[in-house]
Amino acid sequence: MTKSVRYQDGQLYVHHGAWFVRYRVRVRQEDGSIRLQQKAKKLGSVADYPLESQIMPLKAEFMRRLNAGKFTPESGMVLMEFVEKIYLPYIEELRESTKKGYREIWNNHISDRVGHIRMREFRTVDASKMLKAIAEDNDLSKTTLQHIKSVLSGVFTHAKNEGAFDGVNPVQDARIPRSAREPGETYAYNLTQIRCILEPLPLLPKAVVAAASFAGLRRGELRGLEWLDYTGDSLTVKRSIWKTFINGPKTRASAKAVPVIRQLAEILNSYRISMGNPATGVMFHSGDGIPMDLDKLAQRVIRPLVKSIGMEWYGWHGFRRGIASNLYELGANEKIVQRILRHAKPHVTKDRYIKAFDPAVLAAMKALETTLDTLKQSAAIVQQAN
């Protein structure tokens, strides 16, 4: 049986003009057994620290951090080994799109830069230098750099829970470079723009855009809609589809019903009749029953139309941001918009589905309905006058 390593003072020595400290760690072998291995850490050059008294503070700080690691086998891992053996298997439970994003960030930005550093030796300065190097090598926004920082911070949070790291998460205080590019502005479609987009669209893309604009559904939620989710008065989000992967709603708050205003119901009902009045099955497909690829639909149909009427394409999320902006403009407060968009917040009810809508939610959607009627009537009057 391998003897446990207890508190170590470390042995200071000089080799090839540099100060080193010798210590021992427990290392897990391929067969699962644990053995003690002797290691050495370079502290600095003799030229920079000619006296032993000058190098001692560095030795003391290193040994303090080393001893704080409690010498678990995992604490001796380099970051790359921990991520590949422990962290990546841990995130297998997450949504496919989330896992893909985390892996890409690790492989493209983090692994080669700091993957060689031992977990217990990782410092805030290492994370800061990494972010600075990423910003210098890539034209990334501060938002993207923050996301990279969050992924690495999540690795150390998991490491603390696994005993591979102790102390304060070293990534938390790492700074995003001030010189990094500011994130691009995001845009939302107002009601007049939405009406102009919907009017010339064929019935199938019109139904998809209407559901995005007037119910605020996410792209994956639109692909996951089935006719059983639609009552005529509401749409209930029960699934989200990313590529070929079917997931549950993004959060518990996402799994709620959304009120359907009359204009949306009229478009969905007309579309339903055109599809043979199905009672079950996928709502948005092109005849094969397979959920429609909304990126291709946008590329081939919607985006060219948006360009042809002199507008910019803001992506599918432009419609979701649109309903938030439009409801705010109509007087709905933040809490009501939050419920309609089903954002996960502590004060939002934890019920999986909304059975009885809050009167304030219905009132906000009613105001949206009335405004759309007014816009339609105004457009008709202008057309008659011309």
N, C-alpha and C positions, 0 to 999 in steps of 0.2 A: 504494500500500500504506500502511495506517495505521501510523504509528510507535508502537512500544510505549511505554507509560507506565512510567517507572522511579520510583525513590523520590522522593517529593515532600515539600517542606517546608510547602507551603501558604502562601497570601497572606492575611495578616490585614488586615481593614479594618472601618470603622464605617459603618453605614447605618441611618438612622431610629432612632437611639438604641440600637443593638444591635451587638455584635461578631459578625462573620462571618469564616469562613475559606473562601477560594476554592481549588478543586482540580479535577483532571480525571479522568475515568473512561472506560473503553472500554465502549461500548454496542453490543449486537448489533441490527442493523436488521432490518426485516421481510424483506428479501431475503437475509438471512444474513450480510451484510457487517458489519464492525465499524468504528465511527467513534469518535473522541474527542469527548467533550462536557464543557463546563465546568459545574461544579456549585458550589454554595455551601451551607455549613452554618452555622446560627445557633448560637453558642456561649453567649450570655448577654447580658443588658442592660448598658449602660454604667452605669446607676444601681447595679447590684449589683457590677460590676467596673470601677470608675472608672479604674484604672491598667492599662496594657498588661501590666505584670509580673504582675498578678493574673489576667488571662485566659489568659496563656501556658500554664500547666499544663493547662488544658482543651483548648487547641489542640494541645498536644503529645500528649495522650492520644488525641484524636480522630485525629490523623494517624498515630499508632502503629497504631491499629486499622485504619485505612484502608490503610496500607502493608502490614500483615500479610495483607490480603485478596488480595495479589498482582495486583490489578486484572484478574482474569479478567472477561469480560463478565457471567458469572453472578453474580459477587460484588456487582455493582451492582444486582441485581434487588431489588425489594421482595419481602417474604415471599409475598404473594399470587401474584405472577407466577411465582416459583419453584415453588410448590405446584402451580399449575394447568398450567404448561408442562412441568415436569420430574418432580415427585414423584407426582402422580396417575397419569400414564402408567406410572411405575415400578411402582406397586402393582397394576397390571392383572393381574399373574401370581398374585396372592393369591386365596384363596377368595372367592366372591361375598359371603358373609355378612361376612367381614372387611373387604372393600372398602367395603361399604355402611356399616359401622360407622365406618370412618375418615372417609369422606366426610361423614357426618352430624355427626361431631364437629367437623370442619373448618368446615362450613357453619354449624352452629348455635352454636358457641362460640368458635372461634378467629379466623376470617377477619375479621369486622368489628372485632374488638378490636385485633389486632396485625398484620393483613395488610398494612398500609401501611408498616411499618417495613422499611428496607433490611436485607438479610441480614447484611451486615458490621457494621451498627450495632446489631444486636439484642443486648440484655444480659439478664442474669439477672433484674434488677429488672423488665424488661418482662414476663417470664413470671410472676413473682410477682404483679405488679399485675393481670395478666390473670386468674390463678386466683382472686384475691381478688374481682375484679369478678364473675366467674362465680358464685362462692359467694354473693355478695350479691344477685344477680339471680335465682338459681334455688335450689330446695331440693334440692341434690345432696349425696350422701354423699361422704365422703373417698375412698372407693374409686373412685367415678365421676370425681372430680377428679383422682385419680392416673392414671386411664386417659386423661383429656384431656391431662395433662402428658406421658404416655408417647407419645401420638400426635405432639405437637409436638416432643418430643425425637427421635423417629424421623425427623421432617422434617430436623432439623439434622444428624443422623447421616448421612443420605443427602446432604445439602448438602456435608458435609466430603468425602465420597467423590467428589462431582462437581466439586469445586474452587470451590464457591460460598461456602464458609465455611472459615475456618481458626481454629485455637485450640481451647480447651475448649468442649464443647457448653454453650451458655449456659442450657439448660433444666435440666440435671442438678441444680443446687443450688437451684432454685426451691422455695419452701416451699408446702405445702398449708396453707391457713388453719386455725388451731386452732379457730376458731369453727364450721367446717363440721360438718355432721351426721355422727355416727358411722354406719357401715354397719349395716343391719338384720341381725339374727341369722338365720343359715340353719339349717334343720332337716333331720333325717333320720328315716325311718321305721324303727322297730325291727321285729323279727321277728313279734311279736304283732300289731302294727298291719298289717303286710303280709299276714298270714294273714287278718285280719278284712276287709281290702279284697278279697283274691282270692276268698274263699269265695262271695260272692253275685254276682260279676261273670259276665256271659255269656262264652262261650268265647273269642271273638276279643279283647275287651279284657283278659280274664284272661291270655291268652298274651303280650300286649304288656307288661303290668305285670309278669308273672313274669320275662320276659327282662330288663326294666329292673332288677328287684329282685335276681335271683339270678345275673345275668351282668354287671350294672353297665354296660350299654351306654348310650351317649349317645343323645339323641333322634334326631339325624340318622343314627346308625348303626342304630337300630331300623328307621327307614324304608328304609334301604339293604339290609337283610337279604334274602337270597334262599335258597331251599331248598337250593341247592348249597353254601351256606356252613355248613349244619348236617349233622353226621355222626351225631348221636345222643349223642356224647360231648363234642362241642365246637361252639362257634360261632366262625367266623372273620370278622373285620371286614375287608371288602374295599372298602367304599364308604360314603359318607355323603351324604345328600340334604338340601339346604336349599331349601325351596320347590320349584322345578322344576329346580334345578341339582344335577347329580351330581358329587360330588368324590371324590377318593381319601381314604383315612383321614387324620385330622387331623394326625398325626405318624407317623414311622416306628415309634415304639413302639406306636401305636394299631393298627397293622396286624398284630395277633397274634390267636391263637386263645384263647378263654376256655373253661375246663372247664365242662361242663354237669352240674349235680347231678341226681339222679334225679327230684326233685320237678319241676324245670323240664322235664326230658325227657318226663315223663308228660303235662304240660299241653301242650307243643308237639306231641307225637305225637297226642293227642286232637284238637287243633285241626287238625292236618294231615289226619286222617281226615275231619273234618267238611267240609273244603274239597275233598274228592275225591282225597285222597292224592297231591298233585302232587309231581313229582320236580324240577321247575325252576320258575322264575318268582319274583316278589316274594312274600315270606313274609306280610307284613301288608298286606292290601288288603280291600276290601269287595265283591269280586266282579268288579271291572273290570280287575284286574291292575295298577292304578295305585297307587303307594305311598300308604298312608293318611295323611291329615292328622291327626297326633297331637294337635294343639291342639284341633281340633274334637272328636275322640274324647274328650279329657279334659273339654271343656266340656259335651258332651251326655250323657256316660255316667259317666265315672269321678268327676269332681268332685262331681256331685250325690249319688252313692252315698257318697263319703267324708264329705260333710256329713251325710247321713242317719244315719250310724252314729256321729256325734258327734266326728269328727276334722277337722283342718284340712287343706286341700290345699296341699302344699309344692311342687307342680310336679313335672315328670318328673325333675328332678335330685335330688329328695328320695329317690327310689329308689336312684339312683347313690351319693349320700352314705350311704344306708342300708346298702348292702353293705359300704362301708368301715368304718362304725361298728360293724356287727354282727361283722365279722371281727376287728376290734380287740378287741371284747369277748370273743370266743371264744379269744383268745390269739395270733392271727396278728400277726407283727411288721410294721413299716412297710414293709419291703422287699417282703414277700409281697403285702400289699394293693396296693402300687404296681404290682406286676406284673399283678395281677388287673384293676386299673382301667386298665392300659396307659398310665400317665403317662410322658411323655418326660423321662427323667433320664439323666445321663451314664453311670451304672453299669448301666443296663438294656441287655440284649443288643440288638444292631442287626439281628438276624435278622427278616425280614419276617413269618414265621409260626413259631409254636411247634410243633415236631413231637413232641417228647417233653417232657411237663410236668415241672417241678421237683417232686420228691416232697413238698416242704414246701408247695407250692401246692395239690397234690391233698389233702394232709392237712387244710389249712385249709378247703377246700371240703367235705371229708368231714364235718368237725365241724359245718359249717353244715347239711348234709343230715341228720345225726343229731338236731340240735336241732329242726329242723322236724318230724321224726317224733315226737319227744317232745311238742311242742306240740299236734300233731294228736291224739295218744292222750289227752292230758290233757283236751282239749276234748271228746272223745267220752265220757270217764268222767263229766265234769261234766254233759253233756247227758243221760246215762242216769240219773244221780242225780236230776235234776229231773223 
